[in-house]
């Protein structure tokens, strides 16, 4: 049984993302993926396997939706700016500079219909930006998301309508880079 993870920051404290927007996103949309995943696991535990294809597609959709939202909410509530320390060093090593990394990441926001992810990929032990539709189309095996930008309309429409650019700027103003660095260290084992 998966439990909804609470927000670790005051929902009224974000800059440019309203309390109503972030609360609805967390309490309704994210919660629905946690509930969806639990429901599927309950069916599977009872060995009700008649509609296994639908179940497995739904398991991937709901499970990925749950996980990516936890990454997203987990690194909001910060002061924005730029990363420092080993994460900055790694971004420079893998992309040439922070600015080059960000240019590619931003380009991905125009391509993704679901998420833009910064991932640590074990296939080459490098960081990569990946663009994902829904929650799981475009996912790369062996790559762990350390940073997730939700590009679904439910993430910004209440605050910005169709103006994705302003939402993305607000997202970056609230990033807690320390959390992303911790995730990188966890997955990379500080070896790369
Ligand atoms: Fe979302």
Boltz pocket constraint, residues with backbone or C-beta under 6 A from the ligand:
constraints:
  - pocket:
      binder: B
      contacts: [[A, 25], [A, 29], [A, 30], [A, 69], [A, 150], [A, 152], [A, 154], [A, 155]]
      max_distance: 6.0
